[in-house]
Amino acid sequence: MPKYNVYALCNACGDLHPMEISVTLDDGPVEKQSIGDRYEAKDLPANLATLKDKRVQCPKTGRQYAQKNDKQIFLVPIN
Ligand SMILES: [Zn+2]
């Protein structure tokens, strides 16, 4: 099954930071794509449903944030 690293756009510095999580998805994208775009017309897979609540560390500000916009959370295929 295809495996993905998950990244979240940072509200503070505007970069993508790793969410330190990897997921496997039957119907994931072949290239980097946001969760919101990929699953726009579908139900969100269960293993993605909690990502919006997960705290992400920003290495530049040292602060944590939660990315609540699923169009700013990205799946990146692991080759
Ligand atoms: Zn940041």
PDB file of the backbone (N, CA, C, O) and the ligand in Angstrom, with CONECT records:
HET     ZN  A 101       1
ATOM      1  N   MET A   1       0.851  -1.197   0.000  1.00  0.00           N
ATOM      2  CA  MET A   1       0.000   0.000   0.000  1.00  0.00           C
ATOM      3  C   MET A   1       0.886   1.246   0.000  1.00  0.00           C
ATOM      4  O   MET A   1       1.884   1.282   0.720  1.00  0.00           O
ATOM      5  N   PRO A   2       0.550   2.260  -0.783  1.00  0.00           N
ATOM      6  CA  PRO A   2       1.368   3.477  -0.825  1.00  0.00           C
ATOM      7  C   PRO A   2       1.465   4.143   0.555  1.00  0.00           C
ATOM      8  O   PRO A   2       0.497   4.201   1.314  1.00  0.00           O
ATOM      9  N   LYS A   3       2.653   4.632   0.841  1.00  0.00           N
ATOM     10  CA  LYS A   3       2.910   5.250   2.133  1.00  0.00           C
ATOM     11  C   LYS A   3       3.243   6.722   1.938  1.00  0.00           C
ATOM     12  O   LYS A   3       3.839   7.111   0.933  1.00  0.00           O
ATOM     13  N   TYR A   4       2.849   7.533   2.915  1.00  0.00           N
ATOM     14  CA  TYR A   4       3.012   8.987   2.798  1.00  0.00           C
ATOM     15  C   TYR A   4       3.558   9.593   4.071  1.00  0.00           C
ATOM     16  O   TYR A   4       3.234   9.154   5.175  1.00  0.00           O
ATOM     17  N   ASN A   5       4.396  10.611   3.904  1.00  0.00           N
ATOM     18  CA  ASN A   5       4.702  11.512   5.007  1.00  0.00           C
ATOM     19  C   ASN A   5       3.702  12.650   4.974  1.00  0.00           C
ATOM     20  O   ASN A   5       3.202  13.023   3.913  1.00  0.00           O
ATOM     21  N   VAL A   6       3.413  13.202   6.149  1.00  0.00           N
ATOM     22  CA  VAL A   6       2.423  14.266   6.243  1.00  0.00           C
ATOM     23  C   VAL A   6       3.103  15.560   6.707  1.00  0.00           C
ATOM     24  O   VAL A   6       3.872  15.564   7.669  1.00  0.00           O
ATOM     25  N   TYR A   7       2.804  16.648   6.006  1.00  0.00           N
ATOM     26  CA  TYR A   7       3.361  17.962   6.321  1.00  0.00           C
ATOM     27  C   TYR A   7       2.224  18.954   6.520  1.00  0.00           C
ATOM     28  O   TYR A   7       1.164  18.839   5.906  1.00  0.00           O
ATOM     29  N   ALA A   8       2.464  19.922   7.381  1.00  0.00           N
ATOM     30  CA  ALA A   8       1.454  20.957   7.629  1.00  0.00           C
ATOM     31  C   ALA A   8       2.063  22.332   7.415  1.00  0.00           C
ATOM     32  O   ALA A   8       3.155  22.621   7.904  1.00  0.00           O
ATOM     33  N   LEU A   9       1.349  23.178   6.680  1.00  0.00           N
ATOM     34  CA  LEU A   9       1.802  24.553   6.489  1.00  0.00           C
ATOM     35  C   LEU A   9       1.801  25.255   7.847  1.00  0.00           C
ATOM     36  O   LEU A   9       0.883  25.098   8.652  1.00  0.00           O
ATOM     37  N   CYS A  10       2.859  26.030   8.074  1.00  0.00           N
ATOM     38  CA  CYS A  10       3.013  26.698   9.364  1.00  0.00           C
ATOM     39  C   CYS A  10       2.292  28.044   9.352  1.00  0.00           C
ATOM     40  O   CYS A  10       2.479  28.844   8.436  1.00  0.00           O
ATOM     41  N   ASN A  11       1.476  28.289  10.362  1.00  0.00           N
ATOM     42  CA  ASN A  11       0.765  29.560  10.459  1.00  0.00           C
ATOM     43  C   ASN A  11       1.703  30.706  10.819  1.00  0.00           C
ATOM     44  O   ASN A  11       1.399  31.870  10.556  1.00  0.00           O
ATOM     45  N   ALA A  12       2.835  30.378  11.415  1.00  0.00           N
ATOM     46  CA  ALA A  12       3.762  31.416  11.871  1.00  0.00           C
ATOM     47  C   ALA A  12       4.760  31.818  10.795  1.00  0.00           C
ATOM     48  O   ALA A  12       4.937  33.009  10.542  1.00  0.00           O
ATOM     49  N   CYS A  13       5.420  30.848  10.154  1.00  0.00           N
ATOM     50  CA  CYS A  13       6.499  31.201   9.219  1.00  0.00           C
ATOM     51  C   CYS A  13       6.171  30.886   7.766  1.00  0.00           C
ATOM     52  O   CYS A  13       6.903  31.312   6.872  1.00  0.00           O
ATOM     53  N   GLY A  14       5.100  30.159   7.504  1.00  0.00           N
ATOM     54  CA  GLY A  14       4.685  29.916   6.129  1.00  0.00           C
ATOM     55  C   GLY A  14       5.368  28.755   5.444  1.00  0.00           C
ATOM     56  O   GLY A  14       5.081  28.475   4.280  1.00  0.00           O
ATOM     57  N   ASP A  15       6.269  28.070   6.136  1.00  0.00           N
ATOM     58  CA  ASP A  15       6.914  26.889   5.572  1.00  0.00           C
ATOM     59  C   ASP A  15       6.086  25.640   5.876  1.00  0.00           C
ATOM     60  O   ASP A  15       5.179  25.652   6.709  1.00  0.00           O
ATOM     61  N   LEU A  16       6.436  24.554   5.163  1.00  0.00           N
ATOM     62  CA  LEU A  16       5.845  23.260   5.477  1.00  0.00           C
ATOM     63  C   LEU A  16       6.709  22.568   6.521  1.00  0.00           C
ATOM     64  O   LEU A  16       7.927  22.494   6.362  1.00  0.00           O
ATOM     65  N   HIS A  17       6.105  22.066   7.569  1.00  0.00           N
ATOM     66  CA  HIS A  17       6.844  21.310   8.576  1.00  0.00           C
ATOM     67  C   HIS A  17       6.289  19.899   8.663  1.00  0.00           C
ATOM     68  O   HIS A  17       5.086  19.689   8.510  1.00  0.00           O
ATOM     69  N   PRO A  18       7.178  18.917   8.914  1.00  0.00           N
ATOM     70  CA  PRO A  18       6.695  17.540   9.036  1.00  0.00           C
ATOM     71  C   PRO A  18       5.834  17.369  10.283  1.00  0.00           C
ATOM     72  O   PRO A  18       6.126  17.925  11.342  1.00  0.00           O
ATOM     73  N   MET A  19       4.777  16.594  10.134  1.00  0.00           N
ATOM     74  CA  MET A  19       3.920  16.300  11.284  1.00  0.00           C
ATOM     75  C   MET A  19       4.440  15.094  12.061  1.00  0.00           C
ATOM     76  O   MET A  19       3.809  14.648  13.019  1.00  0.00           O
ATOM     77  N   GLU A  20       5.617  14.557  11.635  1.00  0.00           N
ATOM     78  CA  GLU A  20       6.226  13.406  12.311  1.00  0.00           C
ATOM     79  C   GLU A  20       5.281  12.208  12.307  1.00  0.00           C
ATOM     80  O   GLU A  20       5.180  11.472  13.288  1.00  0.00           O
ATOM     81  N   ILE A  21       4.601  12.035  11.191  1.00  0.00           N
ATOM     82  CA  ILE A  21       3.657  10.930  11.087  1.00  0.00           C
ATOM     83  C   ILE A  21       3.688  10.428   9.646  1.00  0.00           C
ATOM     84  O   ILE A  21       3.825  11.210   8.706  1.00  0.00           O
ATOM     85  N   SER A  22       3.559   9.123   9.488  1.00  0.00           N
ATOM     86  CA  SER A  22       3.401   8.569   8.155  1.00  0.00           C
ATOM     87  C   SER A  22       2.133   7.722   8.138  1.00  0.00           C
ATOM     88  O   SER A  22       1.757   7.103   9.133  1.00  0.00           O
ATOM     89  N   VAL A  23       1.495   7.715   6.987  1.00  0.00           N
ATOM     90  CA  VAL A  23       0.230   6.986   6.846  1.00  0.00           C
ATOM     91  C   VAL A  23       0.277   6.144   5.579  1.00  0.00           C
ATOM     92  O   VAL A  23       0.988   6.483   4.633  1.00  0.00           O
ATOM     93  N   THR A  24      -0.464   5.065   5.556  1.00  0.00           N
ATOM     94  CA  THR A  24      -0.651   4.291   4.338  1.00  0.00           C
ATOM     95  C   THR A  24      -2.085   4.502   3.863  1.00  0.00           C
ATOM     96  O   THR A  24      -3.030   4.514   4.653  1.00  0.00           O
ATOM     97  N   LEU A  25      -2.217   4.670   2.539  1.00  0.00           N
ATOM     98  CA  LEU A  25      -3.525   4.981   1.958  1.00  0.00           C
ATOM     99  C   LEU A  25      -3.709   4.202   0.660  1.00  0.00           C
ATOM    100  O   LEU A  25      -2.832   4.199  -0.203  1.00  0.00           O
ATOM    101  N   ASP A  26      -4.837   3.555   0.534  1.00  0.00           N
ATOM    102  CA  ASP A  26      -5.170   2.858  -0.715  1.00  0.00           C
ATOM    103  C   ASP A  26      -5.354   3.830  -1.866  1.00  0.00           C
ATOM    104  O   ASP A  26      -4.954   3.556  -2.998  1.00  0.00           O
ATOM    105  N   ASP A  27      -5.963   4.968  -1.564  1.00  0.00           N
ATOM    106  CA  ASP A  27      -6.384   5.890  -2.620  1.00  0.00           C
ATOM    107  C   ASP A  27      -5.716   7.255  -2.477  1.00  0.00           C
ATOM    108  O   ASP A  27      -6.308   8.287  -2.791  1.00  0.00           O
ATOM    109  N   GLY A  28      -4.485   7.240  -2.004  1.00  0.00           N
ATOM    110  CA  GLY A  28      -3.759   8.501  -1.858  1.00  0.00           C
ATOM    111  C   GLY A  28      -3.295   9.042  -3.196  1.00  0.00           C
ATOM    112  O   GLY A  28      -3.414   8.357  -4.212  1.00  0.00           O
ATOM    113  N   PRO A  29      -2.767  10.264  -3.216  1.00  0.00           N
ATOM    114  CA  PRO A  29      -2.313  10.894  -4.472  1.00  0.00           C
ATOM    115  C   PRO A  29      -0.971  10.325  -4.940  1.00  0.00           C
ATOM    116  O   PRO A  29      -0.218   9.766  -4.142  1.00  0.00           O
ATOM    117  N   VAL A  30      -0.674  10.471  -6.238  1.00  0.00           N
ATOM    118  CA  VAL A  30       0.616  10.009  -6.769  1.00  0.00           C
ATOM    119  C   VAL A  30       1.700  11.057  -6.582  1.00  0.00           C
ATOM    120  O   VAL A  30       2.889  10.736  -6.589  1.00  0.00           O
ATOM    121  N   GLU A  31       1.292  12.311  -6.416  1.00  0.00           N
ATOM    122  CA  GLU A  31       2.234  13.392  -6.140  1.00  0.00           C
ATOM    123  C   GLU A  31       1.745  14.142  -4.909  1.00  0.00           C
ATOM    124  O   GLU A  31       0.634  13.924  -4.425  1.00  0.00           O
ATOM    125  N   LYS A  32       2.596  15.025  -4.419  1.00  0.00           N
ATOM    126  CA  LYS A  32       2.220  15.841  -3.265  1.00  0.00           C
ATOM    127  C   LYS A  32       0.864  16.523  -3.497  1.00  0.00           C
ATOM    128  O   LYS A  32       0.654  17.188  -4.511  1.00  0.00           O
ATOM    129  N   GLN A  33      -0.034  16.344  -2.549  1.00  0.00           N
ATOM    130  CA  GLN A  33      -1.361  16.951  -2.672  1.00  0.00           C
ATOM    131  C   GLN A  33      -1.943  17.168  -1.283  1.00  0.00           C
ATOM    132  O   GLN A  33      -1.654  16.411  -0.356  1.00  0.00           O
ATOM    133  N   SER A  34      -2.753  18.188  -1.144  1.00  0.00           N
ATOM    134  CA  SER A  34      -3.355  18.434   0.162  1.00  0.00           C
ATOM    135  C   SER A  34      -4.491  17.443   0.412  1.00  0.00           C
ATOM    136  O   SER A  34      -5.125  16.934  -0.513  1.00  0.00           O
ATOM    137  N   ILE A  35      -4.714  17.198   1.671  1.00  0.00           N
ATOM    138  CA  ILE A  35      -5.806  16.309   2.068  1.00  0.00           C
ATOM    139  C   ILE A  35      -7.148  16.872   1.600  1.00  0.00           C
ATOM    140  O   ILE A  35      -8.022  16.134   1.146  1.00  0.00           O
ATOM    141  N   GLY A  36      -7.293  18.185   1.718  1.00  0.00           N
ATOM    142  CA  GLY A  36      -8.551  18.820   1.323  1.00  0.00           C
ATOM    143  C   GLY A  36      -8.851  18.648  -0.153  1.00  0.00           C
ATOM    144  O   GLY A  36      -9.998  18.425  -0.541  1.00  0.00           O
ATOM    145  N   ASP A  37      -7.805  18.754  -0.986  1.00  0.00           N
ATOM    146  CA  ASP A  37      -8.012  18.582  -2.424  1.00  0.00           C
ATOM    147  C   ASP A  37      -8.231  17.112  -2.782  1.00  0.00           C
ATOM    148  O   ASP A  37      -9.083  16.781  -3.606  1.00  0.00           O
ATOM    149  N   ARG A  38      -7.453  16.246  -2.154  1.00  0.00           N
ATOM    150  CA  ARG A  38      -7.538  14.825  -2.500  1.00  0.00           C
ATOM    151  C   ARG A  38      -8.890  14.217  -2.124  1.00  0.00           C
ATOM    152  O   ARG A  38      -9.446  13.401  -2.859  1.00  0.00           O
ATOM    153  N   TYR A  39      -9.397  14.625  -0.983  1.00  0.00           N
ATOM    154  CA  TYR A  39     -10.624  13.997  -0.480  1.00  0.00           C
ATOM    155  C   TYR A  39     -11.799  14.972  -0.477  1.00  0.00           C
ATOM    156  O   TYR A  39     -12.703  14.871   0.353  1.00  0.00           O
ATOM    157  N   GLU A  40     -11.773  15.910  -1.410  1.00  0.00           N
ATOM    158  CA  GLU A  40     -12.807  16.939  -1.472  1.00  0.00           C
ATOM    159  C   GLU A  40     -14.211  16.337  -1.573  1.00  0.00           C
ATOM    160  O   GLU A  40     -15.131  16.777  -0.884  1.00  0.00           O
ATOM    161  N   ALA A  41     -14.367  15.333  -2.434  1.00  0.00           N
ATOM    162  CA  ALA A  41     -15.698  14.779  -2.687  1.00  0.00           C
ATOM    163  C   ALA A  41     -15.895  13.429  -2.006  1.00  0.00           C
ATOM    164  O   ALA A  41     -16.864  12.719  -2.274  1.00  0.00           O
ATOM    165  N   LYS A  42     -14.957  13.085  -1.119  1.00  0.00           N
ATOM    166  CA  LYS A  42     -15.026  11.771  -0.473  1.00  0.00           C
ATOM    167  C   LYS A  42     -14.970  11.929   1.035  1.00  0.00           C
ATOM    168  O   LYS A  42     -14.687  13.006   1.560  1.00  0.00           O
ATOM    169  N   ASP A  43     -15.249  10.824   1.716  1.00  0.00           N
ATOM    170  CA  ASP A  43     -15.044  10.805   3.160  1.00  0.00           C
ATOM    171  C   ASP A  43     -13.556  10.738   3.446  1.00  0.00           C
ATOM    172  O   ASP A  43     -12.807  10.051   2.751  1.00  0.00           O
ATOM    173  N   LEU A  44     -13.140  11.454   4.468  1.00  0.00           N
ATOM    174  CA  LEU A  44     -11.737  11.414   4.881  1.00  0.00           C
ATOM    175  C   LEU A  44     -11.432  10.050   5.502  1.00  0.00           C
ATOM    176  O   LEU A  44     -12.180   9.580   6.361  1.00  0.00           O
ATOM    177  N   PRO A  45     -10.334   9.409   5.072  1.00  0.00           N
ATOM    178  CA  PRO A  45      -9.968   8.136   5.702  1.00  0.00           C
ATOM    179  C   PRO A  45      -9.757   8.317   7.209  1.00  0.00           C
ATOM    180  O   PRO A  45      -9.339   9.379   7.669  1.00  0.00           O
ATOM    181  N   ALA A  46     -10.051   7.270   7.953  1.00  0.00           N
ATOM    182  CA  ALA A  46      -9.992   7.351   9.417  1.00  0.00           C
ATOM    183  C   ALA A  46      -8.612   7.756   9.922  1.00  0.00           C
ATOM    184  O   ALA A  46      -8.499   8.469  10.919  1.00  0.00           O
ATOM    185  N   ASN A  47      -7.548   7.297   9.227  1.00  0.00           N
ATOM    186  CA  ASN A  47      -6.211   7.616   9.727  1.00  0.00           C
ATOM    187  C   ASN A  47      -5.776   9.046   9.408  1.00  0.00           C
ATOM    188  O   ASN A  47      -4.673   9.449   9.775  1.00  0.00           O
ATOM    189  N   LEU A  48      -6.628   9.815   8.729  1.00  0.00           N
ATOM    190  CA  LEU A  48      -6.338  11.231   8.480  1.00  0.00           C
ATOM    191  C   LEU A  48      -7.229  12.153   9.308  1.00  0.00           C
ATOM    192  O   LEU A  48      -6.990  13.358   9.379  1.00  0.00           O
ATOM    193  N   ALA A  49      -8.233  11.592   9.918  1.00  0.00           N
ATOM    194  CA  ALA A  49      -9.263  12.412  10.560  1.00  0.00           C
ATOM    195  C   ALA A  49      -8.746  13.218  11.746  1.00  0.00           C
ATOM    196  O   ALA A  49      -9.296  14.272  12.065  1.00  0.00           O
ATOM    197  N   THR A  50      -7.700  12.735  12.398  1.00  0.00           N
ATOM    198  CA  THR A  50      -7.227  13.426  13.607  1.00  0.00           C
ATOM    199  C   THR A  50      -6.088  14.401  13.336  1.00  0.00           C
ATOM    200  O   THR A  50      -5.584  15.036  14.262  1.00  0.00           O
ATOM    201  N   LEU A  51      -5.674  14.528  12.065  1.00  0.00           N
ATOM    202  CA  LEU A  51      -4.511  15.365  11.773  1.00  0.00           C
ATOM    203  C   LEU A  51      -4.729  16.832  12.142  1.00  0.00           C
ATOM    204  O   LEU A  51      -3.795  17.522  12.551  1.00  0.00           O
ATOM    205  N   LYS A  52      -5.955  17.296  11.997  1.00  0.00           N
ATOM    206  CA  LYS A  52      -6.227  18.706  12.288  1.00  0.00           C
ATOM    207  C   LYS A  52      -6.098  19.038  13.775  1.00  0.00           C
ATOM    208  O   LYS A  52      -5.989  20.204  14.155  1.00  0.00           O
ATOM    209  N   ASP A  53      -6.112  18.006  14.601  1.00  0.00           N
ATOM    210  CA  ASP A  53      -5.976  18.230  16.050  1.00  0.00           C
ATOM    211  C   ASP A  53      -4.543  18.049  16.531  1.00  0.00           C
ATOM    212  O   ASP A  53      -4.221  18.333  17.684  1.00  0.00           O
ATOM    213  N   LYS A  54      -3.684  17.569  15.627  1.00  0.00           N
ATOM    214  CA  LYS A  54      -2.318  17.253  16.049  1.00  0.00           C
ATOM    215  C   LYS A  54      -1.470  18.517  16.131  1.00  0.00           C
ATOM    216  O   LYS A  54      -1.553  19.387  15.264  1.00  0.00           O
ATOM    217  N   ARG A  55      -0.655  18.613  17.176  1.00  0.00           N
ATOM    218  CA  ARG A  55       0.228  19.766  17.342  1.00  0.00           C
ATOM    219  C   ARG A  55       1.507  19.540  16.534  1.00  0.00           C
ATOM    220  O   ARG A  55       2.087  18.454  16.557  1.00  0.00           O
ATOM    221  N   VAL A  56       1.933  20.577  15.827  1.00  0.00           N
ATOM    222  CA  VAL A  56       3.129  20.498  15.002  1.00  0.00           C
ATOM    223  C   VAL A  56       4.136  21.511  15.526  1.00  0.00           C
ATOM    224  O   VAL A  56       3.781  22.626  15.906  1.00  0.00           O
ATOM    225  N   GLN A  57       5.398  21.099  15.537  1.00  0.00           N
ATOM    226  CA  GLN A  57       6.450  21.981  16.048  1.00  0.00           C
ATOM    227  C   GLN A  57       7.018  22.829  14.922  1.00  0.00           C
ATOM    228  O   GLN A  57       7.396  22.292  13.881  1.00  0.00           O
ATOM    229  N   CYS A  58       7.086  24.130  15.106  1.00  0.00           N
ATOM    230  CA  CYS A  58       7.784  25.005  14.165  1.00  0.00           C
ATOM    231  C   CYS A  58       9.226  25.166  14.616  1.00  0.00           C
ATOM    232  O   CYS A  58       9.478  25.686  15.703  1.00  0.00           O
ATOM    233  N   PRO A  59      10.197  24.720  13.782  1.00  0.00           N
ATOM    234  CA  PRO A  59      11.600  24.811  14.202  1.00  0.00           C
ATOM    235  C   PRO A  59      12.127  26.249  14.218  1.00  0.00           C
ATOM    236  O   PRO A  59      13.148  26.517  14.852  1.00  0.00           O
ATOM    237  N   LYS A  60      11.456  27.170  13.538  1.00  0.00           N
ATOM    238  CA  LYS A  60      11.943  28.553  13.501  1.00  0.00           C
ATOM    239  C   LYS A  60      11.494  29.351  14.715  1.00  0.00           C
ATOM    240  O   LYS A  60      12.270  30.123  15.279  1.00  0.00           O
ATOM    241  N   THR A  61      10.253  29.168  15.112  1.00  0.00           N
ATOM    242  CA  THR A  61       9.750  29.926  16.261  1.00  0.00           C
ATOM    243  C   THR A  61       9.817  29.114  17.547  1.00  0.00           C
ATOM    244  O   THR A  61       9.709  29.663  18.643  1.00  0.00           O
ATOM    245  N   GLY A  62       9.998  27.778  17.406  1.00  0.00           N
ATOM    246  CA  GLY A  62      10.018  26.920  18.581  1.00  0.00           C
ATOM    247  C   GLY A  62       8.649  26.693  19.178  1.00  0.00           C
ATOM    248  O   GLY A  62       8.521  26.077  20.236  1.00  0.00           O
ATOM    249  N   ARG A  63       7.621  27.190  18.504  1.00  0.00           N
ATOM    250  CA  ARG A  63       6.264  27.062  19.040  1.00  0.00           C
ATOM    251  C   ARG A  63       5.500  25.969  18.313  1.00  0.00           C
ATOM    252  O   ARG A  63       5.875  25.552  17.218  1.00  0.00           O
ATOM    253  N   GLN A  64       4.442  25.520  18.929  1.00  0.00           N
ATOM    254  CA  GLN A  64       3.594  24.504  18.320  1.00  0.00           C
ATOM    255  C   GLN A  64       2.327  25.132  17.772  1.00  0.00           C
ATOM    256  O   GLN A  64       1.844  26.154  18.260  1.00  0.00           O
ATOM    257  N   TYR A  65       1.807  24.482  16.739  1.00  0.00           N
ATOM    258  CA  TYR A  65       0.556  24.956  16.157  1.00  0.00           C
ATOM    259  C   TYR A  65      -0.248  23.756  15.692  1.00  0.00           C
ATOM    260  O   TYR A  65       0.288  22.656  15.553  1.00  0.00           O
ATOM    261  N   ALA A  66      -1.522  23.967  15.453  1.00  0.00           N
ATOM    262  CA  ALA A  66      -2.372  22.959  14.836  1.00  0.00           C
ATOM    263  C   ALA A  66      -2.889  23.544  13.539  1.00  0.00           C
ATOM    264  O   ALA A  66      -3.424  24.652  13.519  1.00  0.00           O
ATOM    265  N   GLN A  67      -2.731  22.798  12.455  1.00  0.00           N
ATOM    266  CA  GLN A  67      -3.210  23.279  11.153  1.00  0.00           C
ATOM    267  C   GLN A  67      -4.641  22.778  10.954  1.00  0.00           C
ATOM    268  O   GLN A  67      -4.867  21.591  10.721  1.00  0.00           O
ATOM    269  N   LYS A  68      -5.593  23.690  11.049  1.00  0.00           N
ATOM    270  CA  LYS A  68      -7.007  23.308  11.004  1.00  0.00           C
ATOM    271  C   LYS A  68      -7.571  23.272   9.581  1.00  0.00           C
ATOM    272  O   LYS A  68      -8.665  22.753   9.360  1.00  0.00           O
ATOM    273  N   ASN A  69      -6.830  23.818   8.624  1.00  0.00           N
ATOM    274  CA  ASN A  69      -7.299  23.852   7.238  1.00  0.00           C
ATOM    275  C   ASN A  69      -6.760  22.632   6.498  1.00  0.00           C
ATOM    276  O   ASN A  69      -5.551  22.505   6.304  1.00  0.00           O
ATOM    277  N   ASP A  70      -7.652  21.737   6.086  1.00  0.00           N
ATOM    278  CA  ASP A  70      -7.168  20.504   5.461  1.00  0.00           C
ATOM    279  C   ASP A  70      -6.593  20.740   4.063  1.00  0.00           C
ATOM    280  O   ASP A  70      -6.017  19.827   3.472  1.00  0.00           O
ATOM    281  N   LYS A  71      -6.741  21.941   3.533  1.00  0.00           N
ATOM    282  CA  LYS A  71      -6.057  22.270   2.269  1.00  0.00           C
ATOM    283  C   LYS A  71      -4.620  22.724   2.526  1.00  0.00           C
ATOM    284  O   LYS A  71      -3.866  22.961   1.582  1.00  0.00           O
ATOM    285  N   GLN A  72      -4.246  22.843   3.773  1.00  0.00           N
ATOM    286  CA  GLN A  72      -2.869  23.233   4.137  1.00  0.00           C
ATOM    287  C   GLN A  72      -2.133  22.070   4.810  1.00  0.00           C
ATOM    288  O   GLN A  72      -1.064  22.256   5.392  1.00  0.00           O
ATOM    289  N   ILE A  73      -2.712  20.877   4.725  1.00  0.00           N
ATOM    290  CA  ILE A  73      -2.054  19.660   5.208  1.00  0.00           C
ATOM    291  C   ILE A  73      -1.784  18.797   3.994  1.00  0.00           C
ATOM    292  O   ILE A  73      -2.698  18.484   3.232  1.00  0.00           O
ATOM    293  N   PHE A  74      -0.503  18.404   3.808  1.00  0.00           N
ATOM    294  CA  PHE A  74      -0.112  17.765   2.557  1.00  0.00           C
ATOM    295  C   PHE A  74       0.372  16.331   2.754  1.00  0.00           C
ATOM    296  O   PHE A  74       1.067  16.007   3.717  1.00  0.00           O
ATOM    297  N   LEU A  75      -0.021  15.492   1.808  1.00  0.00           N
ATOM    298  CA  LEU A  75       0.479  14.126   1.720  1.00  0.00           C
ATOM    299  C   LEU A  75       1.619  14.107   0.715  1.00  0.00           C
ATOM    300  O   LEU A  75       1.461  14.591  -0.406  1.00  0.00           O
ATOM    301  N   VAL A  76       2.760  13.559   1.096  1.00  0.00           N
ATOM    302  CA  VAL A  76       3.905  13.455   0.190  1.00  0.00           C
ATOM    303  C   VAL A  76       4.306  11.973   0.097  1.00  0.00           C
ATOM    304  O   VAL A  76       4.694  11.364   1.094  1.00  0.00           O
ATOM    305  N   PRO A  77       4.206  11.405  -1.111  1.00  0.00           N
ATOM    306  CA  PRO A  77       4.519   9.972  -1.264  1.00  0.00           C
ATOM    307  C   PRO A  77       5.950   9.657  -0.860  1.00  0.00           C
ATOM    308  O   PRO A  77       6.875  10.416  -1.151  1.00  0.00           O
ATOM    309  N   ILE A  78       6.118   8.527  -0.186  1.00  0.00           N
ATOM    310  CA  ILE A  78       7.447   8.011   0.157  1.00  0.00           C
ATOM    311  C   ILE A  78       7.788   6.951  -0.890  1.00  0.00           C
ATOM    312  O   ILE A  78       7.074   5.959  -1.039  1.00  0.00           O
ATOM    313  N   ASN A  79       8.866   7.167  -1.597  1.00  0.00           N
ATOM    314  CA  ASN A  79       9.231   6.211  -2.643  1.00  0.00           C
ATOM    315  C   ASN A  79      10.053   5.062  -2.077  1.00  0.00           C
ATOM    316  O   ASN A  79      10.448   4.162  -2.819  1.00  0.00           O
TER     317      ASN A  79
HETATM  318 ZN    ZN A 101       7.160  27.424  11.018  1.00  0.00          ZN2+
END
